């Protein structure tokens, strides 16, 4: 997974060209939604709700891939599989990895906005 960049800046630049004036809103929305999704993942673990965990991870995976965050997308895919397989004993470690990767993505995206 380390062979993937935190952010695909080429894809992000293309997205910026397509979105034009709405790009900043898109990034800010993604950052807020992603932070919320991390909380939802932790909440699902606390409730032992593997289905909610898998669905949240699936949603987070899609938005991360769309924004050009391949490592984060791959971690979310792993989380989705953990939820689908009802292996919540592994979930908190996966969410820790997601949170760490999201911090890298967030830092880079904020520089894109500056």
HULINKA-V70348 format. One line per field, one symbol per residue. ss: DSSP state (2 for helix, 1 for strand, 0 for the rest). phi: phi as a letter, one per 20 degrees, with the letter a starting at -180 (. if undefined). burial: # if it has 24 or more other C-alpha atoms within 12 Angstrom, else .. Layout:
# HULINKA-V70348
ss->???
phi->???
burial->???
This chain:
# HULINKA-V70348
ss->000000002222222222222222222222222222222222222200022222222222222222200222222222222222000222222222222222222222222220
phi->.ffeffceffffffffffflfeggfgfffgfffffffffffffffgeldfffffffffffgfffffendffffffffffgfgffeldffefffffgffffffffffgfffffff
burial->.....###...#.............##..##..##.##.###.##...#################.#################....#..##.##.###.##..##.##.....
